[in-house]
């Protein structure tokens, strides 16, 4: 790993969300780089001090919802962090508003109360290392496979940035129903696109913004941003450890796909047992 990777994934490391191999790589770099060790110590002290100094208040349900909405709006409007080290140190001294808001939200609202199930399931799907059931770069092959398995016709979205490439797919789950889980490499990161029938799938507790003429809902958890939206009768989530402006661009690409290219026929999703 390089120093830029250390900064990018520092909270993933501190929250112990790496698998064993990635954590070992991260710690090897820490052993060799004093600058990154200082960064890790600073972030760890900040998290520890914030958690111990803030007591969880007792709020009525309406007050909790108001706090949730204000914090999520702050996160949605926060600009991407600059990549250069000098600006990064300046931001660290001032304490990032988005990071503070994220920790505060966990303390005030409780972890399980932050995200609706569709977001939590999308984050888990993108984080796990289950084998890809069909590994292919051919969207037509994947479309045929999903049609055979789920009875729906899905053409994986094509992204215009030139470095988001289809890897394959597997059967996923959203709200106890089967869904198409499309897997992409986004540069050196993995992203997931879940495609599902949107009936009775709520996006409550998420920040809503307009992209084009669509309402798109945003949330965050375990170091990953999630965008959820409905388009041409289909529900989508796009999930990954990437800045919001990059996530916005991926959403726009899905919304601008040619008519009918990603829309499955109106069939019922097949229920499966919840884990």
C-alpha atoms as a printed R data frame, in Angstrom:
    type eleno elety resid chain resno       x       y       z
1   ATOM     1    CA   UNK     A     1   0.000   0.000   0.000
2   ATOM     2    CA   UNK     A     2   0.999   3.614  -0.604
3   ATOM     3    CA   UNK     A     3   0.364   6.629   1.631
4   ATOM     4    CA   UNK     A     4  -2.623   7.718  -0.482
5   ATOM     5    CA   UNK     A     5  -4.230   4.330   0.169
6   ATOM     6    CA   UNK     A     6  -3.577   4.678   3.890
7   ATOM     7    CA   UNK     A     7  -5.453   7.996   4.017
8   ATOM     8    CA   UNK     A     8  -8.285   6.644   1.892
9   ATOM     9    CA   UNK     A     9  -8.915   3.597   4.072
10  ATOM    10    CA   UNK     A    10  -7.870   4.820   7.532
11  ATOM    11    CA   UNK     A    11 -11.412   4.577   8.939
12  ATOM    12    CA   UNK     A    12 -11.940   1.142   7.409
13  ATOM    13    CA   UNK     A    13  -8.787   0.033   9.243
14  ATOM    14    CA   UNK     A    14  -9.697   1.674  12.558
15  ATOM    15    CA   UNK     A    15 -13.210   0.224  12.423
16  ATOM    16    CA   UNK     A    16 -11.681  -3.247  11.844
17  ATOM    17    CA   UNK     A    17 -13.578  -3.755   8.581
18  ATOM    18    CA   UNK     A    18 -10.595  -5.077   6.575
19  ATOM    19    CA   UNK     A    19 -10.259  -8.780   5.964
20  ATOM    20    CA   UNK     A    20  -7.164 -10.443   7.447
21  ATOM    21    CA   UNK     A    21  -4.963 -10.123   4.353
22  ATOM    22    CA   UNK     A    22  -5.722  -6.429   3.712
23  ATOM    23    CA   UNK     A    23  -5.267  -5.605   7.386
24  ATOM    24    CA   UNK     A    24  -1.820  -7.271   7.332
25  ATOM    25    CA   UNK     A    25  -0.830  -5.182   4.274
26  ATOM    26    CA   UNK     A    26  -2.049  -2.026   5.991
27  ATOM    27    CA   UNK     A    27  -0.115  -2.756   9.193
28  ATOM    28    CA   UNK     A    28   3.081  -3.522   7.255
29  ATOM    29    CA   UNK     A    29   2.928  -0.023   5.785
30  ATOM    30    CA   UNK     A    30   2.240   1.493   9.213
31  ATOM    31    CA   UNK     A    31   5.344  -0.216  10.572
32  ATOM    32    CA   UNK     A    32   7.456   1.451   7.879
33  ATOM    33    CA   UNK     A    33   5.894   4.952   7.641
34  ATOM    34    CA   UNK     A    34   5.973   7.394  10.560
35  ATOM    35    CA   UNK     A    35   3.702   9.891   8.779
36  ATOM    36    CA   UNK     A    36   0.930   7.305   8.380
37  ATOM    37    CA   UNK     A    37   1.400   6.127  11.971
38  ATOM    38    CA   UNK     A    38   0.838   9.717  13.142
39  ATOM    39    CA   UNK     A    39  -2.318   9.912  11.036
40  ATOM    40    CA   UNK     A    40  -3.626   6.629  12.472
41  ATOM    41    CA   UNK     A    41  -2.890   7.755  16.048
42  ATOM    42    CA   UNK     A    42  -4.633  11.079  15.475
43  ATOM    43    CA   UNK     A    43  -7.766   9.499  13.997
44  ATOM    44    CA   UNK     A    44  -7.897   6.885  16.776
45  ATOM    45    CA   UNK     A    45  -7.566   9.525  19.517
46  ATOM    46    CA   UNK     A    46 -10.216  11.675  17.881
47  ATOM    47    CA   UNK     A    47 -12.704   8.796  17.719
48  ATOM    48    CA   UNK     A    48 -12.000   7.708  21.285
49  ATOM    49    CA   UNK     A    49 -12.286  11.214  22.732
50  ATOM    50    CA   UNK     A    50 -15.486  11.960  20.842
51  ATOM    51    CA   UNK     A    51 -17.153   8.740  21.954
52  ATOM    52    CA   UNK     A    52 -16.234   9.238  25.611
53  ATOM    53    CA   UNK     A    53 -17.116  12.940  25.753
54  ATOM    54    CA   UNK     A    54 -20.581  12.724  24.185
55  ATOM    55    CA   UNK     A    55 -23.323  11.150  26.233
56  ATOM    56    CA   UNK     A    56 -26.284   9.793  24.301
57  ATOM    57    CA   UNK     A    57 -29.262  12.101  24.888
58  ATOM    58    CA   UNK     A    58 -32.792  10.867  25.444
59  ATOM    59    CA   UNK     A    59 -34.846  12.135  22.535
60  ATOM    60    CA   UNK     A    60 -38.452  11.823  21.539
61  ATOM    61    CA   UNK     A    61 -39.130  10.101  18.212
62  ATOM    62    CA   UNK     A    62 -39.813  13.405  16.437
63  ATOM    63    CA   UNK     A    63 -36.581  14.882  17.836
64  ATOM    64    CA   UNK     A    64 -34.608  11.823  16.684
65  ATOM    65    CA   UNK     A    65 -35.991  12.183  13.165
66  ATOM    66    CA   UNK     A    66 -35.111  15.894  13.117
67  ATOM    67    CA   UNK     A    67 -31.535  15.166  14.230
68  ATOM    68    CA   UNK     A    68 -31.242  12.403  11.645
69  ATOM    69    CA   UNK     A    69 -32.417  14.670   8.833
70  ATOM    70    CA   UNK     A    70 -30.034  17.508   9.774
71  ATOM    71    CA   UNK     A    71 -27.009  15.214  10.066
72  ATOM    72    CA   UNK     A    72 -27.735  13.386   6.821
73  ATOM    73    CA   UNK     A    73 -28.112  16.733   5.044
74  ATOM    74    CA   UNK     A    74 -24.699  17.826   6.392
75  ATOM    75    CA   UNK     A    75 -23.123  14.627   5.064
76  ATOM    76    CA   UNK     A    76 -24.808  15.042   1.687
77  ATOM    77    CA   UNK     A    77 -23.539  18.591   1.248
78  ATOM    78    CA   UNK     A    78 -19.971  17.951   2.446
79  ATOM    79    CA   UNK     A    79 -17.457  18.384  -0.440
80  ATOM    80    CA   UNK     A    80 -14.971  15.594  -1.222
81  ATOM    81    CA   UNK     A    81 -11.800  15.734   0.886
82  ATOM    82    CA   UNK     A    82  -8.743  17.111  -0.974
83  ATOM    83    CA   UNK     A    83  -6.085  14.534  -1.726
84  ATOM    84    CA   UNK     A    84  -2.932  16.606  -1.038
85  ATOM    85    CA   UNK     A    85  -1.219  16.151   2.315
86  ATOM    86    CA   UNK     A    86  -0.936  19.831   3.251
87  ATOM    87    CA   UNK     A    87  -4.652  20.463   2.917
88  ATOM    88    CA   UNK     A    88  -5.380  17.144   4.600
89  ATOM    89    CA   UNK     A    89  -3.411  18.205   7.695
90  ATOM    90    CA   UNK     A    90  -5.267  21.517   7.788
91  ATOM    91    CA   UNK     A    91  -8.603  19.703   7.630
92  ATOM    92    CA   UNK     A    92  -7.549  17.279  10.359
93  ATOM    93    CA   UNK     A    93  -6.714  20.156  12.703
94  ATOM    94    CA   UNK     A    94 -10.170  21.636  12.154
95  ATOM    95    CA   UNK     A    95 -11.916  18.222  12.568
96  ATOM    96    CA   UNK     A    96 -13.985  17.274   9.502
97  ATOM    97    CA   UNK     A    97 -17.635  18.140   9.920
98  ATOM    98    CA   UNK     A    98 -18.756  15.077   8.010
99  ATOM    99    CA   UNK     A    99 -16.718  12.680  10.185
100 ATOM   100    CA   UNK     A   100 -17.938  14.329  13.379
101 ATOM   101    CA   UNK     A   101 -21.520  14.193  12.152
102 ATOM   102    CA   UNK     A   102 -21.190  10.507  11.317
103 ATOM   103    CA   UNK     A   103 -19.915   9.599  14.787
104 ATOM   104    CA   UNK     A   104 -22.523  11.839  16.420
105 ATOM   105    CA   UNK     A   105 -25.300  10.162  14.459
106 ATOM   106    CA   UNK     A   106 -24.155   6.729  15.608
107 ATOM   107    CA   UNK     A   107 -24.109   7.927  19.225
108 ATOM   108    CA   UNK     A   108 -27.454   9.713  19.117
109 ATOM   109    CA   UNK     A   109 -29.506   7.358  16.991
110 ATOM   110    CA   UNK     A   110 -27.923   3.961  17.584
111 ATOM   111    CA   UNK     A   111 -26.212   1.973  14.808
112 ATOM   112    CA   UNK     A   112 -29.163  -0.192  13.799
113 ATOM   113    CA   UNK     A   113 -31.423   2.867  13.543
114 ATOM   114    CA   UNK     A   114 -29.421   4.788  10.936
115 ATOM   115    CA   UNK     A   115 -30.083   2.985   7.678
116 ATOM   116    CA   UNK     A   116 -33.118   1.234   6.187
117 ATOM   117    CA   UNK     A   117 -32.628  -2.472   5.351
118 ATOM   118    CA   UNK     A   118 -32.103  -1.805   1.625
119 ATOM   119    CA   UNK     A   119 -29.004   0.267   2.490
120 ATOM   120    CA   UNK     A   120 -27.636  -2.163   5.073
121 ATOM   121    CA   UNK     A   121 -28.115  -5.081   2.685
122 ATOM   122    CA   UNK     A   122 -26.370  -3.206  -0.140
123 ATOM   123    CA   UNK     A   123 -23.389  -2.394   2.104
124 ATOM   124    CA   UNK     A   124 -23.118  -6.005   3.275
125 ATOM   125    CA   UNK     A   125 -23.352  -7.253  -0.319
126 ATOM   126    CA   UNK     A   126 -20.537  -4.958  -1.444
127 ATOM   127    CA   UNK     A   127 -18.376  -5.828   1.575
128 ATOM   128    CA   UNK     A   128 -18.541  -9.600   1.461
129 ATOM   129    CA   UNK     A   129 -16.147 -11.818  -0.441
130 ATOM   130    CA   UNK     A   130 -18.613 -14.411  -1.700
131 ATOM   131    CA   UNK     A   131 -17.652 -15.980  -5.037
132 ATOM   132    CA   UNK     A   132 -19.020 -14.326  -8.156
133 ATOM   133    CA   UNK     A   133 -21.543 -16.784  -9.588
134 ATOM   134    CA   UNK     A   134 -21.053 -15.672 -13.186
135 ATOM   135    CA   UNK     A   135 -17.764 -13.936 -13.931
136 ATOM   136    CA   UNK     A   136 -18.052 -12.178 -17.277
137 ATOM   137    CA   UNK     A   137 -17.461  -8.820 -18.938
138 ATOM   138    CA   UNK     A   138 -20.223  -9.511 -21.442
139 ATOM   139    CA   UNK     A   139 -23.439  -7.714 -20.411
140 ATOM   140    CA   UNK     A   140 -25.523  -9.860 -22.768
141 ATOM   141    CA   UNK     A   141 -24.303 -13.084 -21.149
142 ATOM   142    CA   UNK     A   142 -25.132 -11.676 -17.738
143 ATOM   143    CA   UNK     A   143 -28.562 -10.564 -18.942
144 ATOM   144    CA   UNK     A   144 -29.349 -14.099 -20.164
145 ATOM   145    CA   UNK     A   145 -28.116 -15.590 -16.896
146 ATOM   146    CA   UNK     A   146 -30.278 -13.325 -14.737
147 ATOM   147    CA   UNK     A   147 -33.271 -13.991 -16.968
148 ATOM   148    CA   UNK     A   148 -32.804 -17.727 -16.486
149 ATOM   149    CA   UNK     A   149 -32.239 -17.477 -12.722
150 ATOM   150    CA   UNK     A   150 -34.702 -14.724 -11.753
151 ATOM   151    CA   UNK     A   151 -37.015 -14.360 -14.705
152 ATOM   152    CA   UNK     A   152 -36.010 -10.742 -15.242
153 ATOM   153    CA   UNK     A   153 -34.119  -9.158 -18.132
154 ATOM   154    CA   UNK     A   154 -31.358  -6.854 -16.925
155 ATOM   155    CA   UNK     A   155 -28.634  -5.296 -19.046
156 ATOM   156    CA   UNK     A   156 -25.843  -4.143 -16.713
157 ATOM   157    CA   UNK     A   157 -25.364  -0.369 -16.929
158 ATOM   158    CA   UNK     A   158 -22.440   0.932 -18.952
159 ATOM   159    CA   UNK     A   159 -20.462   3.669 -17.168
160 ATOM   160    CA   UNK     A   160 -18.894   6.438 -19.196
161 ATOM   161    CA   UNK     A   161 -15.846   7.258 -17.037
162 ATOM   162    CA   UNK     A   162 -13.626   4.659 -18.740
163 ATOM   163    CA   UNK     A   163 -12.454   2.931 -15.541
164 ATOM   164    CA   UNK     A   164 -15.608   1.273 -14.202
165 ATOM   165    CA   UNK     A   165 -15.626  -2.222 -15.669
166 ATOM   166    CA   UNK     A   166 -18.121  -5.052 -15.317
167 ATOM   167    CA   UNK     A   167 -16.764  -8.110 -13.472
168 ATOM   168    CA   UNK     A   168 -19.839 -10.336 -13.171
169 ATOM   169    CA   UNK     A   169 -22.872 -10.992 -11.038
170 ATOM   170    CA   UNK     A   170 -24.534 -13.092  -8.400
171 ATOM   171    CA   UNK     A   171 -27.992 -13.529  -6.911
172 ATOM   172    CA   UNK     A   172 -28.485 -10.995  -4.136
173 ATOM   173    CA   UNK     A   173 -31.280 -10.106  -1.778
174 ATOM   174    CA   UNK     A   174 -33.244  -6.934  -1.034
175 ATOM   175    CA   UNK     A   175 -36.025  -6.913   1.554
176 ATOM   176    CA   UNK     A   176 -36.186 -10.738   1.622
177 ATOM   177    CA   UNK     A   177 -36.613 -10.969  -2.156
178 ATOM   178    CA   UNK     A   178 -34.111 -12.049  -4.767
179 ATOM   179    CA   UNK     A   179 -32.334  -9.292  -6.664
180 ATOM   180    CA   UNK     A   180 -29.622  -8.963  -9.292
181 ATOM   181    CA   UNK     A   181 -26.253  -8.090  -7.758
182 ATOM   182    CA   UNK     A   182 -23.956  -6.631 -10.437
183 ATOM   183    CA   UNK     A   183 -20.272  -6.296  -9.556
184 ATOM   184    CA   UNK     A   184 -17.854  -3.771 -11.069
185 ATOM   185    CA   UNK     A   185 -14.256  -2.726 -10.614
186 ATOM   186    CA   UNK     A   186 -14.081   1.054 -10.216
187 ATOM   187    CA   UNK     A   187 -10.366   1.673 -10.609
188 ATOM   188    CA   UNK     A   188  -8.873  -0.126  -7.602
189 ATOM   189    CA   UNK     A   189 -12.205  -0.367  -5.782
190 ATOM   190    CA   UNK     A   190 -15.205  -2.664  -5.963
191 ATOM   191    CA   UNK     A   191 -18.696  -1.271  -6.428
192 ATOM   192    CA   UNK     A   192 -22.043  -3.057  -6.420
193 ATOM   193    CA   UNK     A   193 -25.218  -2.293  -8.331
194 ATOM   194    CA   UNK     A   194 -28.325  -3.983  -6.930
195 ATOM   195    CA   UNK     A   195 -31.359  -4.146  -9.244
196 ATOM   196    CA   UNK     A   196 -34.707  -5.148  -7.764
197 ATOM   197    CA   UNK     A   197 -38.446  -4.726  -7.969
198 ATOM   198    CA   UNK     A   198 -39.082  -1.595  -5.884
199 ATOM   199    CA   UNK     A   199 -42.519  -2.385  -4.438
200 ATOM   200    CA   UNK     A   200 -42.624  -1.778  -0.694
201 ATOM   201    CA   UNK     A   201 -38.890  -0.999  -0.495
202 ATOM   202    CA   UNK     A   202 -38.711   2.214   1.567
203 ATOM   203    CA   UNK     A   203 -35.886   4.746   1.376
204 ATOM   204    CA   UNK     A   204 -36.770   6.331   4.724
205 ATOM   205    CA   UNK     A   205 -34.027   7.967   6.780
206 ATOM   206    CA   UNK     A   206 -31.979   8.875   3.685
207 ATOM   207    CA   UNK     A   207 -31.088  12.277   2.262
208 ATOM   208    CA   UNK     A   208 -33.023  13.067  -0.903
209 ATOM   209    CA   UNK     A   209 -31.551  15.130  -3.748
210 ATOM   210    CA   UNK     A   210 -32.592  15.700  -7.328
211 ATOM   211    CA   UNK     A   211 -30.363  14.419 -10.107
212 ATOM   212    CA   UNK     A   212 -31.916  15.425 -13.374
213 ATOM   213    CA   UNK     A   213 -35.640  14.870 -12.882
214 ATOM   214    CA   UNK     A   214 -35.215  12.001 -10.399
215 ATOM   215    CA   UNK     A   215 -35.221  11.870  -6.617
216 ATOM   216    CA   UNK     A   216 -32.080  10.023  -5.512
217 ATOM   217    CA   UNK     A   217 -31.581   8.960  -1.895
218 ATOM   218    CA   UNK     A   218 -28.174   8.860  -0.225
219 ATOM   219    CA   UNK     A   219 -26.797   7.221   2.886
220 ATOM   220    CA   UNK     A   220 -23.469   6.111   4.352
221 ATOM   221    CA   UNK     A   221 -22.177   3.222   6.453
222 ATOM   222    CA   UNK     A   222 -19.014   1.205   7.086
223 ATOM   223    CA   UNK     A   223 -16.933   3.565   4.948
224 ATOM   224    CA   UNK     A   224 -19.240   3.264   1.922
225 ATOM   225    CA   UNK     A   225 -21.615   5.659   0.197
226 ATOM   226    CA   UNK     A   226 -24.948   4.361  -1.094
227 ATOM   227    CA   UNK     A   227 -27.285   5.890  -3.667
228 ATOM   228    CA   UNK     A   228 -30.806   4.458  -4.024
229 ATOM   229    CA   UNK     A   229 -33.395   5.387  -6.628
230 ATOM   230    CA   UNK     A   230 -36.227   4.145  -8.814
231 ATOM   231    CA   UNK     A   231 -36.041   4.345 -12.588
232 ATOM   232    CA   UNK     A   232 -38.375   2.946 -15.245
233 ATOM   233    CA   UNK     A   233 -40.140   0.733 -12.733
234 ATOM   234    CA   UNK     A   234 -36.934  -0.737 -11.294
235 ATOM   235    CA   UNK     A   235 -35.168  -0.100  -7.983
236 ATOM   236    CA   UNK     A   236 -31.410   0.464  -7.859
237 ATOM   237    CA   UNK     A   237 -28.725   0.882  -5.260
238 ATOM   238    CA   UNK     A   238 -25.125   1.777  -6.142
239 ATOM   239    CA   UNK     A   239 -22.661   1.158  -3.318
240 ATOM   240    CA   UNK     A   240 -18.931   1.724  -2.919
241 ATOM   241    CA   UNK     A   241 -16.131   3.391  -0.975
242 ATOM   242    CA   UNK     A   242 -15.964   6.330  -3.349
243 ATOM   243    CA   UNK     A   243 -16.545  10.102  -3.115
244 ATOM   244    CA   UNK     A   244 -20.017  11.455  -3.563
245 ATOM   245    CA   UNK     A   245 -19.237  13.280  -6.807
246 ATOM   246    CA   UNK     A   246 -18.121   9.964  -8.364
247 ATOM   247    CA   UNK     A   247 -21.243   8.242  -7.052
248 ATOM   248    CA   UNK     A   248 -23.376  11.027  -8.557
249 ATOM   249    CA   UNK     A   249 -21.732  10.447 -11.944
250 ATOM   250    CA   UNK     A   250 -22.523   6.709 -11.806
251 ATOM   251    CA   UNK     A   251 -26.154   7.477 -10.967
252 ATOM   252    CA   UNK     A   252 -26.377   9.875 -13.933
253 ATOM   253    CA   UNK     A   253 -25.042   7.181 -16.249
254 ATOM   254    CA   UNK     A   254 -27.769   4.752 -15.142
255 ATOM   255    CA   UNK     A   255 -30.445   7.425 -15.575
256 ATOM   256    CA   UNK     A   256 -29.165   8.211 -19.081
257 ATOM   257    CA   UNK     A   257 -29.071   4.623 -20.371
258 ATOM   258    CA   UNK     A   258 -31.008   4.166 -23.637
259 ATOM   259    CA   UNK     A   259 -34.698   3.540 -23.094
260 ATOM   260    CA   UNK     A   260 -35.478  -0.100 -22.385
261 ATOM   261    CA   UNK     A   261 -31.841  -1.197 -22.026
262 ATOM   262    CA   UNK     A   262 -31.975  -1.837 -18.297
263 ATOM   263    CA   UNK     A   263 -35.700  -2.251 -17.678
264 ATOM   264    CA   UNK     A   264 -36.813  -5.786 -16.766
265 ATOM   265    CA   UNK     A   265 -40.280  -6.956 -17.696
266 ATOM   266    CA   UNK     A   266 -42.924  -6.596 -14.955
267 ATOM   267    CA   UNK     A   267 -42.619  -9.925 -13.152
268 ATOM   268    CA   UNK     A   268 -42.768 -10.643  -9.447
269 ATOM   269    CA   UNK     A   269 -39.516 -11.195  -7.587
270 ATOM   270    CA   UNK     A   270 -39.152 -14.654  -6.072
271 ATOM   271    CA   UNK     A   271 -39.351 -14.613  -2.243
272 ATOM   272    CA   UNK     A   272 -36.469 -16.162  -0.340
273 ATOM   273    CA   UNK     A   273 -35.924 -16.701   3.342
274 ATOM   274    CA   UNK     A   274 -34.330 -13.811   5.168
275 ATOM   275    CA   UNK     A   275 -30.936 -14.680   6.703
